[in-house]
Amino acid sequence: MYLVAIGWMYVVLMAAIVEALGSDGTVLGAVFTFLLWGLLPLTIVMHLLRTPTRHRERQARAAAAAAAAAAADGSAPLDPDGGGHAAGEAIAPERKEP
């Protein structure tokens, strides 16, 4: 992803240099070429491509904060084996013969 972004910025930079040094080009035109063909579209694309990562990071931060809050007030469920299932009876109930 970053390699394509670097390549695109290189191409836009070269176009801006040609715009600035061309016979009917101007430095102002080069600046606008760089901003409107390079920087602005690239920031939008990179923001959109990073959206799933930002979403996962936000969920991980929320889960970590909830776990820390639960551990701080002692309401964290006891799950000694980490299996995620409901805890059963530690000792089987005694059955009486009829």
C-alpha positions in Angstrom: 0.0 0.0 0.0 2.8 2.4 0.9 4.8 1.5 -2.1 2.0 2.6 -4.4 1.6 5.8 -2.5 5.3 6.6 -2.7 5.2 5.8 -6.5 2.2 8.1 -7.0 3.8 10.9 -5.1 7.0 10.5 -7.2 5.0 10.8 -10.4 3.1 13.8 -9.2 6.3 15.5 -8.0 7.8 15.0 -11.4 4.7 16.4 -13.1 4.9 19.4 -10.7 8.6 20.0 -11.6 7.8 19.8 -15.3 4.9 22.3 -14.7 7.2 24.7 -12.9 10.1 24.5 -15.4 8.0 24.3 -18.5 7.9 27.2 -21.0 4.4 28.2 -20.2 4.2 26.7 -16.7 4.2 28.6 -13.4 5.3 27.8 -9.9 1.7 28.4 -8.7 0.5 25.8 -11.3 3.1 23.4 -10.0 1.9 23.9 -6.4 -1.7 23.3 -7.4 -0.6 20.3 -9.5 1.1 18.8 -6.5 -1.7 19.5 -4.1 -4.7 18.7 -6.3 -3.3 15.7 -8.2 -1.1 14.3 -5.4 -1.5 15.2 -1.8 -5.3 15.6 -1.6 -6.3 12.4 -3.5 -3.6 10.4 -1.7 -4.7 11.4 1.7 -8.3 10.5 0.9 -7.3 7.1 -0.5 -5.0 6.3 2.4 -7.7 7.3 4.9 -10.2 5.0 3.3 -7.7 2.1 3.0 -6.9 2.4 6.7 -10.5 2.4 7.9 -10.7 -1.3 8.8 -7.5 -1.1 10.8 -8.7 1.9 12.7 -12.0 0.1 13.4 -10.1 -3.0 14.8 -7.8 -0.8 16.9 -10.8 1.0 18.4 -12.5 -2.3 19.2 -9.3 -3.6 20.8 -8.9 -0.4 22.9 -12.6 -0.7 24.1 -12.2 -4.4 25.0 -9.0 -3.7 26.9 -10.6 -0.8 28.8 -13.7 -2.9 29.6 -11.4 -5.8 30.9 -9.4 -3.4 32.9 -12.5 -1.8 34.4 -13.9 -5.3 35.2 -10.7 -6.4 36.9 -10.4 -3.2 38.9 -13.9 -3.5 40.5 -13.6 -7.3 41.0 -16.6 -8.2 38.8 -14.5 -10.2 36.3 -15.9 -13.7 35.9 -13.9 -16.5 37.2 -12.7 -18.6 34.3 -9.7 -20.6 35.5 -9.1 -22.7 32.4 -10.0 -20.0 29.9 -12.3 -22.3 28.0 -15.2 -19.9 27.9 -17.8 -22.4 29.1 -20.0 -22.2 32.2 -18.3 -23.6 35.3 -19.8 -26.9 36.5 -20.0 -28.3 40.0 -16.7 -28.9 41.6 -18.0 -32.1 43.4 -20.6 -34.3 41.8 -23.8 -34.3 43.8 -24.4 -37.5 45.9 -27.1 -39.7 44.5 -29.3 -41.7 46.9 -30.5 -45.1 46.1 -34.3 -45.4 46.0 
